[in-house]
Amino acid sequence: MKSKTEKIAAACLLILLIINLLPIIYLGRFNHPTGDDYYYGAEAHIVWEKTGSVIETIKEALKGAAYDYQTWQGTYSAMVLMRLQPTVFSESAYHWVTFVILLLLTGGIFYLLKPVICRWLGGSSASWIAIASVLTLLAVQTVPTPAESMFWYNGSMYYTGYLAVTFFFWGKLLRYLLQPRIRDILYMAILAVFLAGGNYISLLPGMILLVIVALWLLYKKDKKRGIGIAIVTVAILAGFIVNAMAPGNAVRQSDMWKIPAWKAVIKSLLQGVRYLVAWVGPGWLSAAVVITPFLLKIYGKTDLGFRYPVIVLGLIYGIFCSASCPTFYTMNSTGPARAVAVCYYGFILFTFAAYGYVLGYFYQRVLPRVREGYKLPKISGTVMSAAILTALLLIQAANGSLAETTSVKSFQSIISGEAAAYEQEYLERLAILEDDTVEDAVLPPYENRPQFLYVGDLAVDPQEPANQKVALFYDKKTVSVYCAEE
């Protein structure tokens, strides 16, 4: 692939990514809070309404997080963010949830891949932009549950948001290893403490990777980098201990089915195989075809040896599977859909890391030997990739998988009027909740339930915890949803 062709292709792929993100972002303008958004945000909203002070509102969120730490769970930083959900400050602020989540996820992937491609492998900026665009596009378009991973604040912030910050953490870690700077230690330590207060699904792979790096630097006797990584490792482990030792964890765990750690590890390793079988399909293959010419151009110049494919693939698979351990350990299952989405995003990055390493191994170590014994025909890699990609896209069009992508479904929800109808129903309910003359608010159930915007509703029983928090949020005596047949 020539440099000019590479730049044009990268620009086209970046534009394609942006175009595909637009309908998803636009659908976010019809997005509104529900369930746990109110449950965690009620007290902070009351303080904001009374004082109009950001500082006082944050103080209330910290107070609530301290209460959660004692009674529910130890994810200290996440509990603060949950209690500062956008509607605490403004009803319209919730429209920004999807945009912010996509910005974090896209930015995290691009930030992580730049040092890998441009500095570690010695590739060009065009290759970085192209590969990052393709992987981001695949992740966003094919994630199993966009509703819980991109639209619902409580679920998407806690899982997708923290994973995106984890990508930034890994990106900063790679930059530090390539060029150590003291200030990067501070940045990583801050991110480490923040991430340690979030979900374990994205935290555990990051901790394992950090420990491996620390042990490697210790083995290499690299004091310059080792001290910095040791500080960051201590920070994340300390935060994890604070998280794990929370009294509230025991309270929550009493309602769950906990299994021994070794069983959780075995089940996670087996689940990794199931994920590979389920998720490696035409979409993944199409992405692999698109990025292959860019990788081959990089491998033609890089001095990376690709010497230990078995060890590297084993580590990649183990770290990928570790994301499933927390939910198997605490729930004996893969967890909620939003947790599975984190595993899916990890699947995209880890499987393509494995693919890139295997491709590099064959290009650097196998292909030269084949060329010595056989005269291979010269075929343009770009032309071959274009032909294979066309075939794969035709397959996806034929089996309907292209119609199931996040952008297509978002666009359909918008042009069908379903999203606007859902918002109108929400506004009608909001008018009841904001009516000062109504003490016992009875809300009509939603008739329009867009796949990405609707993630559940309040209960008929006004004594349900979420209903009580909505009542507190809007200063009502009770709030309930009447049955549709009434």
ROZAMI-714974 format. One record per residue (C-alpha): residue number from 1; residue in one letter; x, y, z. Coordinates in steps of 0.001 Angstrom, whole numbers. Layout:
! residues N
R    i  aa       xx       yy       zz
R  NUM   A        X        Y        Z
...
! end
This chain:
! residues 486
R    i  aa       xx       yy       zz
R    1   M        0        0        0
R    2   K     1469     3340    -1077
R    3   S     1578     6258     1372
R    4   K     -915     8335     -582
R    5   T    -3342     5432     -828
R    6   E    -2878     4772     2883
R    7   K    -3739     8368     3776
R    8   I    -6814     8437     1550
R    9   A    -8041     5122     2950
R   10   A    -7488     6314     6526
R   11   A    -9404     9528     5861
R   12   C   -12299     7579     4316
R   13   L   -12456     5191     7274
R   14   L   -12422     8056     9773
R   15   I   -15223     9817     7878
R   16   L   -17163     6546     7769
R   17   L   -16820     6234    11540
R   18   I   -18055     9786    12141
R   19   I   -21013     9343     9784
R   20   N   -22018     6146    11547
R   21   L   -21821     7784    14975
R   22   L   -24128    10655    14001
R   23   P   -27498     8813    14106
R   24   I   -26574     7222    17451
R   25   I   -25657    10604    18912
R   26   Y   -28810    12192    17484
R   27   L   -30973     9456    18983
R   28   G   -29488    10451    22315
R   29   R   -31478    13703    22230
R   30   F   -34588    11606    22924
R   31   N   -32897     9907    25880
R   32   H   -34282    10265    29426
R   33   P   -33506     8932    32928
R   34   T   -35067     5860    34450
R   35   G   -34771     3440    37364
R   36   D   -31438     3704    39167
R   37   D   -30808     7149    37701
R   38   Y   -33471     8420    40072
R   39   Y   -32610     5964    42819
R   40   Y   -29096     7299    43233
R   41   G   -29654    10901    42182
R   42   A   -32648    11955    44299
R   43   E   -30822    13359    47341
R   44   A   -28231    15251    45298
R   45   H   -31026    16717    43149
R   46   I   -32810    18021    46231
R   47   V   -29632    19741    47409
R   48   W   -29096    21253    43956
R   49   E   -32687    22542    43878
R   50   K   -32312    24124    47307
R   51   T   -28817    25597    47031
R   52   G   -27871    25788    43350
R   53   S   -24350    25009    44546
R   54   V   -22203    22487    42695
R   55   I   -19964    22090    45743
R   56   E   -22871    21335    48066
R   57   T   -24307    18896    45534
R   58   I   -20982    17069    45286
R   59   K   -20790    16964    49082
R   60   E   -24190    15268    49143
R   61   A   -23014    12773    46504
R   62   L   -19939    11990    48616
R   63   K   -22152    11550    51668
R   64   G   -24372     9171    49726
R   65   A   -21363     7220    48454
R   66   A   -20136     6820    52042
R   67   Y   -23556     5431    52971
R   68   D   -23455     3031    50006
R   69   Y   -19990     1898    51094
R   70   Q   -21415      736    54407
R   71   T   -24700     -705    53140
R   72   W   -24438    -1776    49487
R   73   Q   -21102    -1815    47641
R   74   G   -17556     -510    47784
R   75   T   -17226     1052    44334
R   76   Y   -16471     4441    45826
R   77   S   -15809     6559    42727
R   78   A   -18665     4999    40763
R   79   M   -21134     5639    43579
R   80   V   -20279     9338    43463
R   81   L   -20824     9501    39693
R   82   M   -24099     7598    39983
R   83   R   -25364    10183    42445
R   84   L   -24371    12980    40059
R   85   Q   -26400    11721    37094
R   86   P   -27171    14536    34595
R   87   T   -30823    15080    35574
R   88   V   -29659    16076    39051
R   89   F   -28690    19407    37509
R   90   S   -30919    19721    34443
R   91   E   -33595    17695    32702
R   92   S   -32072    18396    29282
R   93   A   -28553    17383    30391
R   94   Y   -29488    13719    29985
R   95   H   -29482    14222    26217
R   96   W   -25671    14365    26394
R   97   V   -25216    10895    27918
R   98   T   -24802     9009    24642
R   99   F   -22479    11637    23169
R  100   V   -20212    11606    26239
R  101   I   -20088     7795    26418
R  102   L   -19243     7513    22708
R  103   L   -16656    10283    23036
R  104   L   -14983     8443    25922
R  105   L   -15069     5065    24175
R  106   T   -13816     6397    20839
R  107   G   -11192     8581    22475
R  108   G   -10038     5703    24682
R  109   I    -9532     3333    21757
R  110   F    -7696     5943    19664
R  111   Y    -5534     7010    22623
R  112   L    -4591     3418    23438
R  113   L    -3743     2396    19897
R  114   K    -1545     5379    18988
R  115   P     1556     4327    20980
R  116   V     1028      702    19935
R  117   I      915     1451    16213
R  118   C     2980     4604    15828
R  119   R     5700     4104    18417
R  120   W     5938      441    19364
R  121   L     5372     -952    15850
R  122   G     6719     2094    14000
R  123   G     3623     2595    11858
R  124   S     2333     5832    10381
R  125   S     -372     8117    11748
R  126   A    -2546     7090     8796
R  127   S    -2310     3439     9827
R  128   W    -3220     4358    13405
R  129   I    -6266     6373    12325
R  130   A    -7416     3658     9943
R  131   I    -7071      749    12383
R  132   A    -8557     2692    15316
R  133   S   -11492     3806    13160
R  134   V   -12243      246    12054
R  135   L   -12075    -1233    15562
R  136   T   -14174     1570    17038
R  137   L   -16726     1203    14262
R  138   L   -16956    -2544    14828
R  139   A   -17273    -2162    18606
R  140   V   -19999      469    18437
R  141   Q   -22003    -1107    15614
R  142   T   -22059    -4687    16876
R  143   V   -22137    -4414    20683
R  144   P   -24966    -6711    21873
R  145   T   -26778    -4181    24105
R  146   P   -26467     -511    23053
R  147   A   -29344      506    25345
R  148   E   -27455     -365    28524
R  149   S   -23962      420    27250
R  150   M   -24522     3755    25462
R  151   F   -27847     5314    26452
R  152   W   -28784     4511    30052
R  153   Y   -26521     6673    32203
R  154   N   -26290     4455    35257
R  155   G   -25395     1330    33298
R  156   S   -23273     2878    30539
R  157   M   -21253     5129    32828
R  158   Y   -20527     2341    35291
R  159   Y   -19429     -169    32663
R  160   T   -18616     1358    29250
R  161   G   -17445     4624    30804
R  162   Y   -15033     2943    33198
R  163   L   -13734      665    30452
R  164   A   -13044     3719    28285
R  165   V   -11084     5330    31122
R  166   T    -9220     2022    31478
R  167   F    -8175     2365    27826
R  168   F    -6829     5837    28610
R  169   F    -4960     4329    31563
R  170   W    -3407     1627    29363
R  171   G    -2510     4251    26762
R  172   K     -750     6367    29377
R  173   L     1019     3241    30685
R  174   L     2396     2455    27213
R  175   R     3561     6036    26743
R  176   Y     5364     5893    30076
R  177   L     7090     2621    29173
R  178   L     8229     4048    25854
R  179   Q     9340     7387    27304
R  180   P     9297     7642    31118
R  181   R     8207    10992    32545
R  182   I     7623    11740    36217
R  183   R     4337    13534    35585
R  184   D     2937    10416    33897
R  185   I     3353     8551    37197
R  186   L     1040    11088    38833
R  187   Y    -1517    10821    36014
R  188   M    -1502     7026    36169
R  189   A    -1784     6986    39951
R  190   I    -4832     9273    39835
R  191   L    -6453     7129    37151
R  192   A    -5552     3991    39112
R  193   V    -7310     5200    42264
R  194   F   -10330     6266    40219
R  195   L   -10573     2951    38354
R  196   A   -10130      945    41544
R  197   G   -13393     2469    42722
R  198   G   -15335     1171    39738
R  199   N   -16557    -2147    38404
R  200   Y   -14337    -5220    38702
R  201   I   -14947    -6377    35117
R  202   S   -12776    -3693    33551
R  203   L   -10585    -3335    36661
R  204   L    -9311    -6930    36924
R  205   P    -7720    -7177    33424
R  206   G    -6055    -3808    34004
R  207   M    -4675    -4920    37358
R  208   I    -3349    -8167    35894
R  209   L    -1686    -6315    33032
R  210   L     -114    -3831    35428
R  211   V     1246    -6588    37678
R  212   I     2715    -8392    34640
R  213   V     4456    -5191    33555
R  214   A     5789    -4640    37080
R  215   L     7164    -8190    37270
R  216   W     8729    -7867    33813
R  217   L    10497    -4643    34755
R  218   L    11678    -6287    37965
R  219   Y    13048    -9208    35921
R  220   K    14788    -6786    33540
R  221   K    16119    -4775    36510
R  222   D    14774    -1599    34920
R  223   K    14776      742    37930
R  224   K    13982     3845    35888
R  225   R    10580     2544    34821
R  226   G    10139       39    37614
R  227   I     9809     2562    40432
R  228   G     7056     4453    38619
R  229   I     5123     1299    37774
R  230   A     5539       80    41363
R  231   I     3958     3301    42661
R  232   V     1014     2954    40278
R  233   T      618     -742    41121
R  234   V      491       46    44838
R  235   A    -2095     2773    44157
R  236   I    -4436      511    42219
R  237   L    -4050    -2395    44633
R  238   A    -4709     -103    47597
R  239   G    -7835     1239    45911
R  240   F    -8965    -2278    45112
R  241   I    -8529    -3330    48744
R  242   V   -10597     -338    49900
R  243   N   -13253    -1297    47353
R  244   A   -13266    -5009    48169
R  245   M   -13260    -4556    51956
R  246   A   -16404    -2413    52026
R  247   P   -18964    -3662    54585
R  248   G   -21678    -3099    51999
R  249   N   -20240    -5786    49741
R  250   A   -21148    -8451    52288
R  251   V   -24675    -7059    52505
R  252   R   -25132    -7214    48750
R  253   Q   -23414   -10572    48408
R  254   S   -25910   -12136    50837
R  255   D   -28513   -12046    48041
R  256   M   -26215   -13562    45407
R  257   W   -24924   -17020    44591
R  258   K   -21200   -16947    45299
R  259   I   -18910   -19763    44111
R  260   P   -15261   -20617    44923
R  261   A   -12638   -18545    43124
R  262   W   -11136   -21534    41297
R  263   K   -14543   -22424    39852
R  264   A   -14988   -18857    38701
R  265   V   -11623   -19024    36908
R  266   I   -12512   -22295    35148
R  267   K   -15921   -20992    34116
R  268   S   -14366   -17773    32830
R  269   L   -11866   -19675    30679
R  270   L   -14678   -21765    29213
R  271   Q   -16845   -18682    28711
R  272   G   -14029   -17142    26696
R  273   V   -14388   -19955    24166
R  274   R   -18141   -19394    23998
R  275   Y   -17618   -15695    23377
R  276   L   -15155   -16411    20582
R  277   V   -17580   -18795    18883
R  278   A   -20462   -16348    19238
R  279   W   -18676   -13121    18317
R  280   V   -16196   -14036    15567
R  281   G   -18425   -13616    12528
R  282   P   -18693   -11731     9232
R  283   G   -18391    -8352    10967
R  284   W   -15174    -9318    12737
R  285   L   -13774   -10886     9572
R  286   S   -14631    -7769     7565
R  287   A   -12726    -5605    10034
R  288   A    -9768    -8004     9898
R  289   V    -9702    -7782     6106
R  290   V    -9767    -3978     6153
R  291   I    -6890    -3559     8616
R  292   T    -4677    -6304     7149
R  293   P    -3079    -4156     4392
R  294   F    -2222    -1508     6982
R  295   L     -667    -4094     9284
R  296   L     1327    -5666     6461
R  297   K     2806    -2312     5536
R  298   I     3819    -1814     9172
R  299   Y     5330    -5299     9405
R  300   G     7415    -4604     6335
R  301   K     9324    -1983     8323
R  302   T     9099    -2954    11992
R  303   D    11958    -4679    13785
R  304   L     9640    -6431    16249
R  305   G    10483   -10121    16254
R  306   F     7115   -11793    17101
R  307   R     9112   -14587    18708
R  308   Y     6749   -16030    21284
R  309   P     3283   -16471    19730
R  310   V     2145   -19235    22094
R  311   I     3075   -17272    25228
R  312   V     1625   -14010    23923
R  313   L    -1638   -15588    22750
R  314   G    -1953   -17387    26080
R  315   L    -1531   -14133    27995
R  316   I    -4006   -12319    25742
R  317   Y    -6605   -15046    26178
R  318   G    -6095   -15198    29943
R  319   I    -6423   -11439    30407
R  320   F    -9532   -11395    28185
R  321   C   -11170   -14184    30194
R  322   S   -10349   -12484    33483
R  323   A   -13069    -9913    32753
R  324   S   -15670   -12651    33290
R  325   C   -14276   -13768    36658
R  326   P   -15939   -11129    38877
R  327   T   -19493   -11924    37760
R  328   F   -18955   -15673    37896
R  329   Y   -17413   -15344    41365
R  330   T   -20209   -13192    42792
R  331   M   -23235   -14245    40697
R  332   N   -22248   -17537    39048
R  333   S   -23242   -16052    35686
R  334   T   -22016   -13718    32985
R  335   G   -23846   -10874    34708
R  336   P   -26223    -8266    33262
R  337   A   -26169    -7271    29606
R  338   R   -24209    -4097    30303
R  339   A   -21468    -6213    31912
R  340   V   -21365    -8526    28901
R  341   A   -20936    -5415    26731
R  342   V   -17667    -4677    28534
R  343   C   -16493    -8200    27716
R  344   Y   -17472    -7579    24097
R  345   Y   -15465    -4357    23845
R  346   G   -12536    -6208    25392
R  347   F   -13071    -9031    22919
R  348   I   -12635    -6578    20029
R  349   L    -9303    -5268    21280
R  350   F    -7865    -8541    22576
R  351   T    -8778   -10659    19544
R  352   F    -7356    -8087    17161
R  353   A    -4224    -7866    19285
R  354   A    -3956   -11643    18886
R  355   Y    -4690   -11439    15153
R  356   G    -2080    -8714    14707
R  357   Y      558   -10751    16526
R  358   V     -187   -13938    14581
R  359   L     -141   -12024    11306
R  360   G     3199   -10471    12270
R  361   Y     4589   -13895    13175
R  362   F     3694   -15351     9782
R  363   Y     4882   -12284     7896
R  364   Q     8214   -12034     9696
R  365   R     9036   -15682    10379
R  366   V     7012   -18037     8188
R  367   L     6625   -16174     4899
R  368   P    10408   -15706     4308
R  369   R    10888   -19471     4605
R  370   V     8037   -20164     2193
R  371   R     9499   -17706     -294
R  372   E    12822   -19560     -204
R  373   G    11249   -22782    -1455
R  374   Y     8429   -21472    -3656
R  375   K     7978   -18652    -6099
R  376   L     4844   -16904    -4915
R  377   P     2710   -14885    -7377
R  378   K     2650   -11149    -6796
R  379   I     -885   -10130    -5880
R  380   S    -1847    -6703    -4617
R  381   G    -2803    -6985     -958
R  382   T    -5147    -4026    -1315
R  383   V    -6963    -5577    -4285
R  384   M    -7238    -8932    -2530
R  385   S    -8572    -7290      635
R  386   A   -11132    -5317    -1358
R  387   A   -12394    -8494    -3036
R  388   I   -12686   -10401      249
R  389   L   -14333    -7443     1974
R  390   T   -16905    -7140     -807
R  391   A   -17780   -10817     -433
R  392   L   -18131   -10501     3341
R  393   L   -20322    -7405     3068
R  394   L   -22569    -9215      594
R  395   I   -22882   -12083     3063
R  396   Q   -23828    -9666     5839
R  397   A   -26361    -7932     3614
R  398   A   -27879   -11282     2683
R  399   N   -28223   -12545     6262
R  400   G   -29532    -9205     7562
R  401   S   -26704    -8488    10008
R  402   L   -26020    -5048     8495
R  403   A   -29603    -4077     9306
R  404   E   -28953    -4985    12955
R  405   T   -26115    -2519    13454
R  406   T   -26481      205    16065
R  407   S   -26486     3059    13537
R  408   V   -29128     1476    11300
R  409   K   -31432      718    14217
R  410   S   -30904     4212    15629
R  411   F   -31770     5721    12257
R  412   Q   -34876     3558    11999
R  413   S   -36014     4612    15471
R  414   I   -35635     8260    14479
R  415   I   -37308     8222    11047
R  416   S   -40171     5974    12184
R  417   G   -41154     8558    14786
R  418   E   -40896     5992    17565
R  419   A   -38208     7950    19410
R  420   A   -40167    11208    19226
R  421   A   -43338     9430    20373
R  422   Y   -41479     7969    23339
R  423   E   -40187    11413    24280
R  424   Q   -43680    12869    24034
R  425   E   -44937    10230    26459
R  426   Y   -42052    11032    28772
R  427   L   -42875    14756    28684
R  428   E   -46528    14021    29485
R  429   R   -45429    11998    32508
R  430   L   -42961    14724    33470
R  431   A   -45795    17279    33448
R  432   I   -47606    15169    36056
R  433   L   -44476    14830    38179
R  434   E   -43782    18567    38067
R  435   D   -47394    19551    38821
R  436   D   -47364    20955    42368
R  437   T   -51075    20219    42806
R  438   V   -50520    16466    42425
R  439   E   -49404    14632    45573
R  440   D   -49911    11039    44450
R  441   A   -48656    10832    40891
R  442   V   -50058     7987    38789
R  443   L   -48218     7702    35470
R  444   P   -49438     6034    32275
R  445   P   -47252     3156    31042
R  446   Y   -45174     3688    27939
R  447   E   -46826     2574    24721
R  448   N   -43725     3362    22647
R  449   R   -40625     1520    23803
R  450   P   -37651     2149    21500
R  451   Q   -35111     -638    21735
R  452   F   -32225     1647    22703
R  453   L   -34053     4262    24775
R  454   Y   -36346     2122    26899
R  455   V   -34534       34    29519
R  456   G   -37399     -430    31963
R  457   D   -40070     1446    33888
R  458   L   -41279     2141    37385
R  459   A   -43481     -342    39195
R  460   V   -47213     -397    39823
R  461   D   -46521     -599    43551
R  462   P   -45611     2883    44876
R  463   Q   -43663     1263    47742
R  464   E   -40989      -85    45413
R  465   P   -37608     1570    46198
R  466   A   -37224     3165    42738
R  467   N   -40768     4573    42918
R  468   Q   -40049     6042    46338
R  469   K   -36901     7739    45067
R  470   V   -38781     9237    42098
R  471   A   -41348    10543    44561
R  472   L   -38518    12098    46579
R  473   F   -36922    13486    43407
R  474   Y   -40121    15347    42407
R  475   D   -41438    16036    45936
R  476   K   -44448    13703    45709
R  477   K   -46103    11601    48352
R  478   T   -46235     8546    46059
R  479   V   -45460     7697    42439
R  480   S   -46776     4654    40578
R  481   V   -47501     3398    37063
R  482   Y   -50983     2073    36423
R  483   C   -51524    -1193    34551
R  484   A   -52204     -838    30838
R  485   E   -55525    -2694    31051
R  486   E   -56941     -362    33707
! end
